[in-house]
Amino acid sequence: MLQRHKFHPFHISHIIGPFFINVASNGQRYAKCLTDRLPELLEEIFDVFNVVAKIQCLSEKFFLQEFKVLFFNRVLTYMLISDGDSE
């Protein structure tokens, strides 16, 4: 299905990479949380990817926009839940 979108996984790295660099440099508490629970977080990311990949007839630009929105919603929710667990 990804070939239908002419989509390359490298493009996702432009969304995920800067996010992790920003978290690591600006929030030590969140960086530790994300590092400690990285397998769970990666599972969340792949869940998001699977949801977006099932949408048909998207242009590459729209596909990446939708992935970005779903990714950040899922990850930020995860961080808020994790932050609440640490209190």
Secondary structure, 3 states (H helix, E strand, C coil): CHHHHCCCCHHHHHHHHHHHHHHHHHCHHHHHHHHHCHHHHHHHHHHHHHHHHCCCCCCHHHHHHHHHHHHHHHHHHHHHHHHHHCC
